[in-house]
């Protein structure tokens, strides 16, 4: 069994909760990483192969992300060991059991993540009155439906273009993981003149150098099909997306899809991390040595949590999206300027900035970032 002390440092985690409710078939983990700036916000991820290490890494990413975004919240994350494609009645029972189990953990605010959505957050809210990313009918700003993370990602990409001598008009984009983040990022970038040349999901890849029809791909996903079933393009396996030559490569699916072993296969100039921890540290180092600019996840994909936090504090959709655009543009520029001036990889620059903000918040608290 993994030991929490193997992943602990001066920032956290503040609390790790292992949850097991046999009657509901629930096995889950909650990691509250740091709450110095305020209650932690982090998504609920559902997948059969999640782990404590993954949960802790994601929770830390949320601490850094929320600090980088200047939010009055710390970072946390939860994972549920289950197949998210289960029948809805079973999923509702599992989510409600999970919500009940974390009801007393007031320093954690749940949000949607891979395998969960606004409806799941509605169930959590019904049980404990504490979640973000709610359906519009409950006063929420539906993050996935509107594409808050993709909106922020598009602005981060635009801010990064001067640092890699790229023009968005005509830039070729490949999206690994054509879900809510990947689709909306592609949509917003295409509206600015980019050409989406490839997209993938867990079942396959579709590639068309002249550009893909995003509407057609979206309809396929709505019908429960793979993007690889699109007739207008060359289909391949899910892993083929990494070999597509492009200018901008967006990983928007699972962690660690690019490692030291396959990083050399990437043929791109800019990687904008739409998913959380999609590249290993070693992979980022390999790409940096090759001159590929990599926008760290907790900088580039913060749009969703900014929107969630503003929803939690009663902001409007317009105010939230304006804040996302402003913060992502500013933070990306700040990080890349620091990386350029200090001649260090963007992640090192970003971690330095974010950790400094967390430690300043910890200095104001009696017990630092602890619960």
C-alpha positions, 0 to 999 in steps of 0.5 A: 500500500502507498504511504502518504508520507512518501508524497508529503512535503512542507506544503502538504498534504494536510489530510488524506482520507481513505473511504470504503462503504461496502454497502454502496460499493464505494472505494474512494480517496480524498486528498486535501493538500493545502488550505492556507488560502482558504477551503480547497477546491478540486474535482472528483475523478472517477476511473477504475485505475486511479490511485493515491499517488495520482490523487495526491499529485492532482491535489498538489496541482490544484494547490498550485493552480489556485495559487497561480490564479490568485483564488482564495482557495487551497487545493484538493482532489478526490478519486472514486475507483469505478467505471464512469460509464456505469448506468446512471442509477448506479452512478447516482448511488455511488456519488451520493454515498461519496458525498455523504462520506465527505460531508464533514470535510468542510475544507473540501469543495467538490467539482466535476472532473474526468468521469463526473459532470454537473449532474454529479455535482448536483447530487453532491450538493443535494446531499451536503450543500457544498459543490461547484460546477452545478447545473444552470438550474441550480444557479451554477455556471456549467463548466463543461457545457460552456467550455470554461477550461477550454476558453482559458486554454485558448487564451493561454495559447494566445499569450504564449505565441510570441514566445515560440514565434507562432501566429494563430492564424493557420496554426495546426492544432492536434487535440489528444482527448476530444472531451469537454476540454479538448473540444472547447479548446479546439472550438475557441482556437478554430474561431481565431483562425487555427486549423484543427488537423487531428483529434483523438479519444480513447478509441482512436485518432482522426487526422486531416491535414486540411482541417477537421469538421469540429461539428461532425466530431462533436455529433459523433461524440454525442452519439457515443461514437469515436472521433475515429469513425469520422469519414472525412479523414485518416483514422488510426489508433488512440496513440497515433495522435502523438505522431501527428505533425502540428504547431500546437499539441493539446493533451486533454485526457489522462495523466502521463500520456507523454513520458521520457519514452515517447516524448521524442515522437512529438512533432510540435512547437507548443504543448498546451496542457489541457489535462492535469499532469499529462506529461511526466517531468522527464518528458517536459525536460526532454521537450525543453531541451528540444526547444519545444515550449510546454505550458504547465497544466496548472497555468494553462488549464486553470479556467475551470477552477476560476469559473468554479470559484467565482460561481461559489462566490456568486459571480455571473457567467460573464464576469467569470469568463472575463476573469478567466481571459484576464488571469490566463493571459497575465499568468501565462505571460508572467511565467514565460517571461520569468522562464525566458529571463532566468533561462529555466523551463516554464514549469520551474518558473511557474512552480516557483511563483505559485509556491511563493504565493502559497507560503505567503498564505501559510505564514498568515495562518496559525497552523500554516496550510494544515486542516 
